[in-house]
Amino acid sequence: MLGRFLEFSLATPDIQASLDFYSKLGFSQAEVGDAWLHPYAVVTDGRISLGLHQQAIPAPSLTFIKPDLLKHLAGLEELGLEFEFRHLGNDVFNEVGWFDPSGHLIRLVEARTYSPAKRAVTDISKCGYFMEIALPTQDLQSSKGYWEQFGFVGMDEMDDRLPHISCTSDYIDLGLYDPAHLRRPTLRFEVDDVGGSLARLAEIGMSPNGELPSPLRQVPAAVLVAPEGTHILLSSPEA
């Protein structure tokens, strides 16, 4: 119902600083179109695409492509959605957005805003293997049902060292977490050797600079914070 996942949209005050950061991590830059008037770039590791918007947009947002967007608005409204914004018309790039019950912005746009990067899924970045977009959620079971109505498959992972609900789809996986454990939207990556990964990051002048979720403070894990404020969690499979 939401369409195909396009990007995790991020607002950045300095797009070049964000580009430099992700490039050092091994992300590739995609070729963008002219849908947006503000400075815009996209970086990807082959599994997750990050849209960098140098504008005070409502962000971060989970952005999906929904062709013929106007035809689908009635169906979305029947679900009880209350749109935060609608940019619709013949002379604009059609998009709508709303907040989920936990306050995370979901945005639908009518077409792609960048060309797919020529990068193999197996060509992982220095962050490791991208797992999911992790979202703090006040009511885990209610949010699980919310995402399931859009076609996601929810699975309880309460035995995980960092308990959560995994919501999977064909295009993107989301993790729902207790705000006591995860305070803000986070990109979660898995690495076989956290210590080795941190050593390689140190060689390029990067070091952990974010607060770890409390359940992971006694295990190998680290949090990087990008220039625009995005949190990137690195942990081992055992965590």
ZISUL-V864750 format. One record per residue. PSI is psi in whole degrees, 0 to 359 (none if undefined). Layout:
psi=PSI
psi=PSI
This chain:
psi=326
psi=340
psi=198
psi=135
psi=133
psi=304
psi=161
psi=107
psi=130
psi=138
psi=131
psi=135
psi=341
psi=93
psi=327
psi=322
psi=319
psi=318
psi=317
psi=319
psi=308
psi=328
psi=319
psi=331
psi=352
psi=12
psi=153
psi=150
psi=135
psi=158
psi=122
psi=158
psi=200
psi=29
psi=325
psi=142
psi=337
psi=162
psi=133
psi=138
psi=159
psi=134
psi=150
psi=150
psi=9
psi=340
psi=327
psi=134
psi=133
psi=122
psi=119
psi=114
psi=116
psi=72
psi=153
psi=64
psi=157
psi=113
psi=163
psi=157
psi=149
psi=111
psi=129
psi=153
psi=126
psi=92
psi=151
psi=48
psi=319
psi=326
psi=343
psi=357
psi=319
psi=317
psi=322
psi=320
psi=329
psi=340
psi=357
psi=15
psi=140
psi=111
psi=133
psi=326
psi=155
psi=121
psi=97
psi=143
psi=174
psi=339
psi=16
psi=163
psi=113
psi=131
psi=151
psi=158
psi=151
psi=163
psi=138
psi=174
psi=340
psi=4
psi=16
psi=134
psi=131
psi=130
psi=136
psi=132
psi=159
psi=343
psi=168
psi=150
psi=2
psi=161
psi=142
psi=134
psi=144
psi=83
psi=133
psi=145
psi=332
psi=350
psi=80
psi=158
psi=181
psi=349
psi=343
psi=209
psi=120
psi=129
psi=308
psi=164
psi=116
psi=129
psi=127
psi=137
psi=125
psi=316
psi=99
psi=313
psi=322
psi=318
psi=326
psi=313
psi=324
psi=312
psi=332
psi=330
psi=342
psi=9
psi=359
psi=153
psi=116
psi=135
psi=126
psi=130
psi=52
psi=347
psi=354
psi=151
psi=328
psi=89
psi=140
psi=175
psi=128
psi=125
psi=110
psi=154
psi=180
psi=337
psi=329
psi=146
psi=139
psi=146
psi=133
psi=124
psi=150
psi=129
psi=338
psi=337
psi=326
psi=117
psi=338
psi=160
psi=135
psi=143
psi=120
psi=126
psi=153
psi=132
psi=145
psi=325
psi=96
psi=316
psi=316
psi=320
psi=318
psi=324
psi=319
psi=324
psi=322
psi=327
psi=336
psi=18
psi=24
psi=139
psi=158
psi=136
psi=20
psi=162
psi=131
psi=146
psi=140
psi=322
psi=346
psi=7
psi=344
psi=11
psi=163
psi=114
psi=161
psi=156
psi=125
psi=147
psi=120
psi=164
psi=327
psi=0
psi=359
psi=134
psi=135
psi=114
psi=124
psi=127
psi=162
psi=163
psi=327
psi=338
psi=none
